[in-house]
């Protein structure tokens, strides 16, 4: 199949969708684990108290987990 000048196979599209779903599942599971590990309510600290340090920690966690998932998918 030719899509925007690029040859695309159904197996490649299916593999991309499956890897994306697995990556999202790992991300969601990791986020719930980090919420359980933290000794305080992350939602309250971020939204009510506007704690910038907690936002930086959560953002760093998201970037780190994204890099790990991307490396696992890319090989």
PDB file of N, CA, C and O in Angstrom, chain B, residues numbered from 101:
ATOM      1  N   UNK B 101       0.841  -1.164   0.000  1.00  0.00           N
ATOM      2  CA  UNK B 101       0.000   0.000   0.000  1.00  0.00           C
ATOM      3  C   UNK B 101       0.897   1.241   0.000  1.00  0.00           C
ATOM      4  O   UNK B 101       1.904   1.283   0.707  1.00  0.00           O
ATOM      5  N   UNK B 102       0.532   2.238  -0.785  1.00  0.00           N
ATOM      6  CA  UNK B 102       1.303   3.471  -0.884  1.00  0.00           C
ATOM      7  C   UNK B 102       0.539   4.586  -0.186  1.00  0.00           C
ATOM      8  O   UNK B 102      -0.592   4.899  -0.558  1.00  0.00           O
ATOM      9  N   UNK B 103       1.155   5.181   0.821  1.00  0.00           N
ATOM     10  CA  UNK B 103       0.518   6.237   1.592  1.00  0.00           C
ATOM     11  C   UNK B 103       1.473   7.421   1.681  1.00  0.00           C
ATOM     12  O   UNK B 103       2.530   7.318   2.303  1.00  0.00           O
ATOM     13  N   UNK B 104       1.109   8.544   1.063  1.00  0.00           N
ATOM     14  CA  UNK B 104       1.935   9.755   1.040  1.00  0.00           C
ATOM     15  C   UNK B 104       3.336   9.471   0.507  1.00  0.00           C
ATOM     16  O   UNK B 104       4.318  10.016   1.010  1.00  0.00           O
ATOM     17  N   UNK B 105       3.424   8.633  -0.492  1.00  0.00           N
ATOM     18  CA  UNK B 105       4.706   8.332  -1.109  1.00  0.00           C
ATOM     19  C   UNK B 105       5.559   7.349  -0.336  1.00  0.00           C
ATOM     20  O   UNK B 105       6.723   7.143  -0.680  1.00  0.00           O
ATOM     21  N   UNK B 106       5.010   6.736   0.701  1.00  0.00           N
ATOM     22  CA  UNK B 106       5.744   5.781   1.520  1.00  0.00           C
ATOM     23  C   UNK B 106       5.029   4.443   1.446  1.00  0.00           C
ATOM     24  O   UNK B 106       3.806   4.371   1.573  1.00  0.00           O
ATOM     25  N   UNK B 107       5.795   3.392   1.241  1.00  0.00           N
ATOM     26  CA  UNK B 107       5.217   2.052   1.201  1.00  0.00           C
ATOM     27  C   UNK B 107       4.934   1.611   2.629  1.00  0.00           C
ATOM     28  O   UNK B 107       5.832   1.570   3.470  1.00  0.00           O
ATOM     29  N   UNK B 108       3.673   1.282   2.890  1.00  0.00           N
ATOM     30  CA  UNK B 108       3.240   0.901   4.231  1.00  0.00           C
ATOM     31  C   UNK B 108       2.633  -0.494   4.153  1.00  0.00           C
ATOM     32  O   UNK B 108       1.794  -0.765   3.294  1.00  0.00           O
ATOM     33  N   UNK B 109       3.057  -1.370   5.046  1.00  0.00           N
ATOM     34  CA  UNK B 109       2.470  -2.701   5.107  1.00  0.00           C
ATOM     35  C   UNK B 109       1.508  -2.778   6.285  1.00  0.00           C
ATOM     36  O   UNK B 109       1.660  -2.068   7.280  1.00  0.00           O
ATOM     37  N   UNK B 110       0.539  -3.631   6.157  1.00  0.00           N
ATOM     38  CA  UNK B 110      -0.440  -3.799   7.237  1.00  0.00           C
ATOM     39  C   UNK B 110       0.215  -4.365   8.486  1.00  0.00           C
ATOM     40  O   UNK B 110      -0.189  -4.042   9.603  1.00  0.00           O
ATOM     41  N   UNK B 111       1.226  -5.210   8.302  1.00  0.00           N
ATOM     42  CA  UNK B 111       1.924  -5.765   9.469  1.00  0.00           C
ATOM     43  C   UNK B 111       2.643  -4.664  10.240  1.00  0.00           C
ATOM     44  O   UNK B 111       2.665  -4.673  11.470  1.00  0.00           O
ATOM     45  N   UNK B 112       3.228  -3.721   9.517  1.00  0.00           N
ATOM     46  CA  UNK B 112       3.908  -2.613  10.179  1.00  0.00           C
ATOM     47  C   UNK B 112       2.950  -1.703  10.929  1.00  0.00           C
ATOM     48  O   UNK B 112       3.246  -1.244  12.033  1.00  0.00           O
ATOM     49  N   UNK B 113       1.794  -1.447  10.316  1.00  0.00           N
ATOM     50  CA  UNK B 113       0.783  -0.612  10.969  1.00  0.00           C
ATOM     51  C   UNK B 113       0.252  -1.311  12.211  1.00  0.00           C
ATOM     52  O   UNK B 113       0.094  -0.692  13.263  1.00  0.00           O
ATOM     53  N   UNK B 114      -0.023  -2.601  12.080  1.00  0.00           N
ATOM     54  CA  UNK B 114      -0.528  -3.366  13.224  1.00  0.00           C
ATOM     55  C   UNK B 114       0.494  -3.416  14.350  1.00  0.00           C
ATOM     56  O   UNK B 114       0.138  -3.279  15.520  1.00  0.00           O
ATOM     57  N   UNK B 115       1.761  -3.612  14.003  1.00  0.00           N
ATOM     58  CA  UNK B 115       2.810  -3.644  15.024  1.00  0.00           C
ATOM     59  C   UNK B 115       2.925  -2.286  15.716  1.00  0.00           C
ATOM     60  O   UNK B 115       3.118  -2.228  16.931  1.00  0.00           O
ATOM     61  N   UNK B 116       2.810  -1.206  14.963  1.00  0.00           N
ATOM     62  CA  UNK B 116       2.880   0.130  15.561  1.00  0.00           C
ATOM     63  C   UNK B 116       1.732   0.368  16.533  1.00  0.00           C
ATOM     64  O   UNK B 116       1.929   0.935  17.608  1.00  0.00           O
ATOM     65  N   UNK B 117       0.540  -0.064  16.155  1.00  0.00           N
ATOM     66  CA  UNK B 117      -0.621   0.100  17.035  1.00  0.00           C
ATOM     67  C   UNK B 117      -0.453  -0.725  18.299  1.00  0.00           C
ATOM     68  O   UNK B 117      -0.749  -0.249  19.395  1.00  0.00           O
ATOM     69  N   UNK B 118       0.016  -1.946  18.157  1.00  0.00           N
ATOM     70  CA  UNK B 118       0.195  -2.813  19.329  1.00  0.00           C
ATOM     71  C   UNK B 118       1.266  -2.241  20.255  1.00  0.00           C
ATOM     72  O   UNK B 118       1.070  -2.190  21.469  1.00  0.00           O
ATOM     73  N   UNK B 119       2.402  -1.808  19.689  1.00  0.00           N
ATOM     74  CA  UNK B 119       3.455  -1.212  20.515  1.00  0.00           C
ATOM     75  C   UNK B 119       2.973   0.069  21.194  1.00  0.00           C
ATOM     76  O   UNK B 119       3.339   0.340  22.338  1.00  0.00           O
ATOM     77  N   UNK B 120       2.165   0.847  20.504  1.00  0.00           N
ATOM     78  CA  UNK B 120       1.633   2.073  21.105  1.00  0.00           C
ATOM     79  C   UNK B 120       0.737   1.755  22.288  1.00  0.00           C
ATOM     80  O   UNK B 120       0.827   2.401  23.332  1.00  0.00           O
ATOM     81  N   UNK B 121      -0.124   0.765  22.129  1.00  0.00           N
ATOM     82  CA  UNK B 121      -1.019   0.378  23.229  1.00  0.00           C
ATOM     83  C   UNK B 121      -0.246  -0.177  24.416  1.00  0.00           C
ATOM     84  O   UNK B 121      -0.562   0.122  25.567  1.00  0.00           O
ATOM     85  N   UNK B 122       0.768  -0.985  24.131  1.00  0.00           N
ATOM     86  CA  UNK B 122       1.595  -1.522  25.219  1.00  0.00           C
ATOM     87  C   UNK B 122       2.348  -0.394  25.912  1.00  0.00           C
ATOM     88  O   UNK B 122       2.456  -0.381  27.138  1.00  0.00           O
ATOM     89  N   UNK B 123       2.869   0.549  25.137  1.00  0.00           N
ATOM     90  CA  UNK B 123       3.584   1.686  25.723  1.00  0.00           C
ATOM     91  C   UNK B 123       2.678   2.531  26.596  1.00  0.00           C
ATOM     92  O   UNK B 123       3.084   2.960  27.676  1.00  0.00           O
ATOM     93  N   UNK B 124       1.445   2.778  26.140  1.00  0.00           N
ATOM     94  CA  UNK B 124       0.493   3.538  26.961  1.00  0.00           C
ATOM     95  C   UNK B 124       0.133   2.796  28.233  1.00  0.00           C
ATOM     96  O   UNK B 124      -0.003   3.408  29.292  1.00  0.00           O
ATOM     97  N   UNK B 125      -0.023   1.474  28.140  1.00  0.00           N
ATOM     98  CA  UNK B 125      -0.345   0.680  29.331  1.00  0.00           C
ATOM     99  C   UNK B 125       0.799   0.742  30.346  1.00  0.00           C
ATOM    100  O   UNK B 125       0.562   0.871  31.547  1.00  0.00           O
ATOM    101  N   UNK B 126       2.032   0.650  29.861  1.00  0.00           N
ATOM    102  CA  UNK B 126       3.194   0.741  30.755  1.00  0.00           C
ATOM    103  C   UNK B 126       3.259   2.123  31.397  1.00  0.00           C
ATOM    104  O   UNK B 126       3.555   2.253  32.584  1.00  0.00           O
ATOM    105  N   UNK B 127       2.978   3.154  30.598  1.00  0.00           N
ATOM    106  CA  UNK B 127       3.005   4.515  31.122  1.00  0.00           C
ATOM    107  C   UNK B 127       1.960   4.713  32.216  1.00  0.00           C
ATOM    108  O   UNK B 127       2.267   5.274  33.268  1.00  0.00           O
ATOM    109  N   UNK B 128       0.730   4.258  31.979  1.00  0.00           N
ATOM    110  CA  UNK B 128      -0.339   4.410  32.972  1.00  0.00           C
ATOM    111  C   UNK B 128      -0.010   3.627  34.237  1.00  0.00           C
ATOM    112  O   UNK B 128      -0.193   4.129  35.346  1.00  0.00           O
ATOM    113  N   UNK B 129       0.475   2.398  34.072  1.00  0.00           N
ATOM    114  CA  UNK B 129       0.841   1.590  35.238  1.00  0.00           C
ATOM    115  C   UNK B 129       1.972   2.255  36.019  1.00  0.00           C
ATOM    116  O   UNK B 129       1.946   2.282  37.250  1.00  0.00           O
ATOM    117  N   UNK B 130       2.953   2.784  35.314  1.00  0.00           N
ATOM    118  CA  UNK B 130       4.064   3.469  35.983  1.00  0.00           C
ATOM    119  C   UNK B 130       3.602   4.704  36.730  1.00  0.00           C
ATOM    120  O   UNK B 130       4.085   4.988  37.826  1.00  0.00           O
ATOM    121  N   UNK B 131       2.660   5.447  36.137  1.00  0.00           N
ATOM    122  CA  UNK B 131       2.162   6.645  36.805  1.00  0.00           C
ATOM    123  C   UNK B 131       1.406   6.289  38.080  1.00  0.00           C
ATOM    124  O   UNK B 131       1.535   6.983  39.089  1.00  0.00           O
ATOM    125  N   UNK B 132       0.618   5.213  38.045  1.00  0.00           N
ATOM    126  CA  UNK B 132      -0.077   4.796  39.266  1.00  0.00           C
ATOM    127  C   UNK B 132       0.907   4.307  40.324  1.00  0.00           C
ATOM    128  O   UNK B 132       0.689   4.519  41.516  1.00  0.00           O
ATOM    129  N   UNK B 133       1.976   3.662  39.904  1.00  0.00           N
ATOM    130  CA  UNK B 133       2.994   3.219  40.864  1.00  0.00           C
ATOM    131  C   UNK B 133       3.666   4.430  41.513  1.00  0.00           C
ATOM    132  O   UNK B 133       3.877   4.440  42.725  1.00  0.00           O
ATOM    133  N   UNK B 134       4.004   5.454  40.716  1.00  0.00           N
ATOM    134  CA  UNK B 134       4.642   6.639  41.297  1.00  0.00           C
ATOM    135  C   UNK B 134       3.693   7.355  42.250  1.00  0.00           C
ATOM    136  O   UNK B 134       4.132   7.921  43.251  1.00  0.00           O
ATOM    137  N   UNK B 135       2.384   7.333  41.946  1.00  0.00           N
ATOM    138  CA  UNK B 135       1.416   7.945  42.865  1.00  0.00           C
ATOM    139  C   UNK B 135       1.327   7.162  44.171  1.00  0.00           C
ATOM    140  O   UNK B 135       1.135   7.752  45.235  1.00  0.00           O
ATOM    141  N   UNK B 136       1.467   5.833  44.099  1.00  0.00           N
ATOM    142  CA  UNK B 136       1.442   5.022  45.312  1.00  0.00           C
ATOM    143  C   UNK B 136       2.715   5.191  46.133  1.00  0.00           C
ATOM    144  O   UNK B 136       2.671   5.128  47.362  1.00  0.00           O
ATOM    145  N   UNK B 137       3.840   5.404  45.471  1.00  0.00           N
ATOM    146  CA  UNK B 137       5.121   5.532  46.164  1.00  0.00           C
ATOM    147  C   UNK B 137       5.226   6.865  46.902  1.00  0.00           C
ATOM    148  O   UNK B 137       5.784   6.929  47.998  1.00  0.00           O
ATOM    149  N   UNK B 138       4.696   7.914  46.310  1.00  0.00           N
ATOM    150  CA  UNK B 138       4.791   9.237  46.924  1.00  0.00           C
ATOM    151  C   UNK B 138       4.052   9.254  48.264  1.00  0.00           C
ATOM    152  O   UNK B 138       2.936   8.741  48.356  1.00  0.00           O
ATOM    153  N   UNK B 139       4.662   9.840  49.308  1.00  0.00           N
ATOM    154  CA  UNK B 139       4.033   9.843  50.629  1.00  0.00           C
ATOM    155  C   UNK B 139       2.950  10.913  50.785  1.00  0.00           C
ATOM    156  O   UNK B 139       2.475  11.146  51.897  1.00  0.00           O
ATOM    157  N   UNK B 140       2.556  11.564  49.697  1.00  0.00           N
ATOM    158  CA  UNK B 140       1.538  12.615  49.752  1.00  0.00           C
ATOM    159  C   UNK B 140       0.636  12.490  48.531  1.00  0.00           C
ATOM    160  O   UNK B 140       0.923  11.730  47.606  1.00  0.00           O
ATOM    161  N   UNK B 141      -0.458  13.247  48.541  1.00  0.00           N
ATOM    162  CA  UNK B 141      -1.394  13.237  47.424  1.00  0.00           C
ATOM    163  C   UNK B 141      -0.840  14.106  46.292  1.00  0.00           C
ATOM    164  O   UNK B 141      -0.739  15.326  46.422  1.00  0.00           O
ATOM    165  N   UNK B 142      -0.486  13.464  45.194  1.00  0.00           N
ATOM    166  CA  UNK B 142       0.131  14.171  44.070  1.00  0.00           C
ATOM    167  C   UNK B 142      -0.837  15.193  43.478  1.00  0.00           C
ATOM    168  O   UNK B 142      -0.429  16.304  43.140  1.00  0.00           O
ATOM    169  N   UNK B 143      -2.094  14.837  43.351  1.00  0.00           N
ATOM    170  CA  UNK B 143      -3.090  15.744  42.778  1.00  0.00           C
ATOM    171  C   UNK B 143      -3.205  17.023  43.610  1.00  0.00           C
ATOM    172  O   UNK B 143      -3.240  18.126  43.064  1.00  0.00           O
ATOM    173  N   UNK B 144      -3.265  16.865  44.935  1.00  0.00           N
ATOM    174  CA  UNK B 144      -3.378  18.032  45.812  1.00  0.00           C
ATOM    175  C   UNK B 144      -2.138  18.911  45.709  1.00  0.00           C
ATOM    176  O   UNK B 144      -2.247  20.135  45.638  1.00  0.00           O
ATOM    177  N   UNK B 145      -0.971  18.296  45.702  1.00  0.00           N
ATOM    178  CA  UNK B 145       0.271  19.069  45.632  1.00  0.00           C
ATOM    179  C   UNK B 145       0.387  19.835  44.321  1.00  0.00           C
ATOM    180  O   UNK B 145       0.856  20.974  44.308  1.00  0.00           O
ATOM    181  N   UNK B 146      -0.035  19.222  43.219  1.00  0.00           N
ATOM    182  CA  UNK B 146       0.100  19.872  41.917  1.00  0.00           C
ATOM    183  C   UNK B 146      -0.960  20.945  41.688  1.00  0.00           C
ATOM    184  O   UNK B 146      -0.641  22.064  41.285  1.00  0.00           O
ATOM    185  N   UNK B 147      -2.215  20.603  41.947  1.00  0.00           N
ATOM    186  CA  UNK B 147      -3.295  21.509  41.566  1.00  0.00           C
ATOM    187  C   UNK B 147      -3.673  22.495  42.665  1.00  0.00           C
ATOM    188  O   UNK B 147      -3.893  23.672  42.382  1.00  0.00           O
ATOM    189  N   UNK B 148      -3.752  22.046  43.891  1.00  0.00           N
ATOM    190  CA  UNK B 148      -4.195  22.936  44.964  1.00  0.00           C
ATOM    191  C   UNK B 148      -3.032  23.791  45.464  1.00  0.00           C
ATOM    192  O   UNK B 148      -3.132  25.016  45.525  1.00  0.00           O
ATOM    193  N   UNK B 149      -1.919  23.124  45.823  1.00  0.00           N
ATOM    194  CA  UNK B 149      -0.780  23.848  46.387  1.00  0.00           C
ATOM    195  C   UNK B 149       0.148  24.412  45.319  1.00  0.00           C
ATOM    196  O   UNK B 149       1.009  25.234  45.634  1.00  0.00           O
ATOM    197  N   UNK B 150      -0.002  23.999  44.078  1.00  0.00           N
ATOM    198  CA  UNK B 150       0.837  24.423  42.953  1.00  0.00           C
ATOM    199  C   UNK B 150       2.322  24.262  43.272  1.00  0.00           C
ATOM    200  O   UNK B 150       3.112  25.193  43.115  1.00  0.00           O
ATOM    201  N   UNK B 151       2.677  23.075  43.719  1.00  0.00           N
ATOM    202  CA  UNK B 151       4.050  22.764  44.092  1.00  0.00           C
ATOM    203  C   UNK B 151       4.867  22.488  42.821  1.00  0.00           C
ATOM    204  O   UNK B 151       4.687  21.459  42.170  1.00  0.00           O
ATOM    205  N   UNK B 152       5.754  23.408  42.481  1.00  0.00           N
ATOM    206  CA  UNK B 152       6.550  23.295  41.266  1.00  0.00           C
ATOM    207  C   UNK B 152       7.529  22.127  41.328  1.00  0.00           C
ATOM    208  O   UNK B 152       7.783  21.481  40.312  1.00  0.00           O
ATOM    209  N   UNK B 153       8.074  21.853  42.493  1.00  0.00           N
ATOM    210  CA  UNK B 153       9.042  20.769  42.636  1.00  0.00           C
ATOM    211  C   UNK B 153       8.404  19.410  42.317  1.00  0.00           C
ATOM    212  O   UNK B 153       9.024  18.568  41.668  1.00  0.00           O
ATOM    213  N   UNK B 154       7.183  19.206  42.770  1.00  0.00           N
ATOM    214  CA  UNK B 154       6.486  17.953  42.465  1.00  0.00           C
ATOM    215  C   UNK B 154       6.210  17.872  40.965  1.00  0.00           C
ATOM    216  O   UNK B 154       6.303  16.791  40.383  1.00  0.00           O
ATOM    217  N   UNK B 155       5.877  18.980  40.339  1.00  0.00           N
ATOM    218  CA  UNK B 155       5.661  18.999  38.891  1.00  0.00           C
ATOM    219  C   UNK B 155       6.912  18.620  38.132  1.00  0.00           C
ATOM    220  O   UNK B 155       6.841  17.905  37.133  1.00  0.00           O
ATOM    221  N   UNK B 156       8.060  19.091  38.595  1.00  0.00           N
ATOM    222  CA  UNK B 156       9.328  18.745  37.956  1.00  0.00           C
ATOM    223  C   UNK B 156       9.632  17.264  38.123  1.00  0.00           C
ATOM    224  O   UNK B 156      10.099  16.620  37.184  1.00  0.00           O
ATOM    225  N   UNK B 157       9.373  16.714  39.312  1.00  0.00           N
ATOM    226  CA  UNK B 157       9.613  15.289  39.557  1.00  0.00           C
ATOM    227  C   UNK B 157       8.703  14.432  38.677  1.00  0.00           C
ATOM    228  O   UNK B 157       9.168  13.467  38.070  1.00  0.00           O
ATOM    229  N   UNK B 158       7.431  14.765  38.601  1.00  0.00           N
ATOM    230  CA  UNK B 158       6.493  14.001  37.772  1.00  0.00           C
ATOM    231  C   UNK B 158       6.860  14.137  36.293  1.00  0.00           C
ATOM    232  O   UNK B 158       6.805  13.155  35.552  1.00  0.00           O
ATOM    233  N   UNK B 159       7.233  15.343  35.856  1.00  0.00           N
ATOM    234  CA  UNK B 159       7.649  15.539  34.476  1.00  0.00           C
ATOM    235  C   UNK B 159       8.898  14.745  34.135  1.00  0.00           C
ATOM    236  O   UNK B 159       9.000  14.184  33.044  1.00  0.00           O
ATOM    237  N   UNK B 160       9.848  14.694  35.057  1.00  0.00           N
ATOM    238  CA  UNK B 160      11.065  13.905  34.851  1.00  0.00           C
ATOM    239  C   UNK B 160      10.743  12.423  34.754  1.00  0.00           C
ATOM    240  O   UNK B 160      11.319  11.707  33.935  1.00  0.00           O
ATOM    241  N   UNK B 161       9.826  11.969  35.586  1.00  0.00           N
ATOM    242  CA  UNK B 161       9.398  10.574  35.532  1.00  0.00           C
ATOM    243  C   UNK B 161       8.765  10.256  34.181  1.00  0.00           C
ATOM    244  O   UNK B 161       9.051   9.215  33.589  1.00  0.00           O
ATOM    245  N   UNK B 162       7.907  11.148  33.694  1.00  0.00           N
ATOM    246  CA  UNK B 162       7.244  10.933  32.403  1.00  0.00           C
ATOM    247  C   UNK B 162       8.276  10.864  31.283  1.00  0.00           C
ATOM    248  O   UNK B 162       8.205   9.973  30.436  1.00  0.00           O
ATOM    249  N   UNK B 163       9.237  11.791  31.265  1.00  0.00           N
ATOM    250  CA  UNK B 163      10.277  11.768  30.229  1.00  0.00           C
ATOM    251  C   UNK B 163      11.130  10.509  30.302  1.00  0.00           C
ATOM    252  O   UNK B 163      11.428   9.898  29.275  1.00  0.00           O
ATOM    253  N   UNK B 164      11.519  10.123  31.498  1.00  0.00           N
ATOM    254  CA  UNK B 164      12.335   8.910  31.669  1.00  0.00           C
ATOM    255  C   UNK B 164      11.606   7.671  31.213  1.00  0.00           C
ATOM    256  O   UNK B 164      12.182   6.837  30.513  1.00  0.00           O
ATOM    257  N   UNK B 165      10.364   7.533  31.589  1.00  0.00           N
ATOM    258  CA  UNK B 165       9.580   6.367  31.185  1.00  0.00           C
ATOM    259  C   UNK B 165       9.346   6.366  29.682  1.00  0.00           C
ATOM    260  O   UNK B 165       9.345   5.306  29.055  1.00  0.00           O
ATOM    261  N   UNK B 166       9.147   7.539  29.102  1.00  0.00           N
ATOM    262  CA  UNK B 166       8.965   7.631  27.656  1.00  0.00           C
ATOM    263  C   UNK B 166      10.221   7.201  26.911  1.00  0.00           C
ATOM    264  O   UNK B 166      10.130   6.524  25.887  1.00  0.00           O
ATOM    265  N   UNK B 167      11.382   7.581  27.408  1.00  0.00           N
ATOM    266  CA  UNK B 167      12.628   7.178  26.771  1.00  0.00           C
ATOM    267  C   UNK B 167      12.812   5.668  26.849  1.00  0.00           C
ATOM    268  O   UNK B 167      13.261   5.047  25.885  1.00  0.00           O
ATOM    269  N   UNK B 168      12.473   5.080  27.976  1.00  0.00           N
ATOM    270  CA  UNK B 168      12.596   3.631  28.137  1.00  0.00           C
ATOM    271  C   UNK B 168      11.654   2.892  27.187  1.00  0.00           C
ATOM    272  O   UNK B 168      12.055   1.921  26.546  1.00  0.00           O
ATOM    273  N   UNK B 169      10.396   3.351  27.095  1.00  0.00           N
ATOM    274  CA  UNK B 169       9.431   2.706  26.208  1.00  0.00           C
ATOM    275  C   UNK B 169       9.864   2.863  24.749  1.00  0.00           C
ATOM    276  O   UNK B 169       9.768   1.911  23.974  1.00  0.00           O
ATOM    277  N   UNK B 170      10.338   4.048  24.366  1.00  0.00           N
ATOM    278  CA  UNK B 170      10.785   4.269  22.998  1.00  0.00           C
ATOM    279  C   UNK B 170      11.990   3.376  22.655  1.00  0.00           C
ATOM    280  O   UNK B 170      12.072   2.844  21.548  1.00  0.00           O
ATOM    281  N   UNK B 171      12.908   3.216  23.595  1.00  0.00           N
ATOM    282  CA  UNK B 171      14.054   2.353  23.361  1.00  0.00           C
ATOM    283  C   UNK B 171      13.643   0.891  23.236  1.00  0.00           C
ATOM    284  O   UNK B 171      14.217   0.144  22.443  1.00  0.00           O
ATOM    285  N   UNK B 172      12.648   0.484  24.022  1.00  0.00           N
ATOM    286  CA  UNK B 172      12.156  -0.898  23.938  1.00  0.00           C
ATOM    287  C   UNK B 172      11.469  -1.156  22.610  1.00  0.00           C
ATOM    288  O   UNK B 172      11.603  -2.242  22.045  1.00  0.00           O
ATOM    289  N   UNK B 173      10.739  -0.178  22.105  1.00  0.00           N
ATOM    290  CA  UNK B 173      10.049  -0.340  20.823  1.00  0.00           C
ATOM    291  C   UNK B 173      11.052  -0.290  19.683  1.00  0.00           C
ATOM    292  O   UNK B 173      10.982  -1.101  18.759  1.00  0.00           O
ATOM    293  N   UNK B 174      11.973   0.642  19.739  1.00  0.00           N
ATOM    294  CA  UNK B 174      12.938   0.817  18.657  1.00  0.00           C
ATOM    295  C   UNK B 174      13.985  -0.273  18.574  1.00  0.00           C
ATOM    296  O   UNK B 174      14.541  -0.526  17.505  1.00  0.00           O
ATOM    297  N   UNK B 175      14.250  -0.907  19.672  1.00  0.00           N
ATOM    298  CA  UNK B 175      15.218  -1.993  19.661  1.00  0.00           C
ATOM    299  C   UNK B 175      16.609  -1.611  19.932  1.00  0.00           C
ATOM    300  O   UNK B 175      17.494  -2.467  19.942  1.00  0.00           O
TER     301      UNK B 175
END
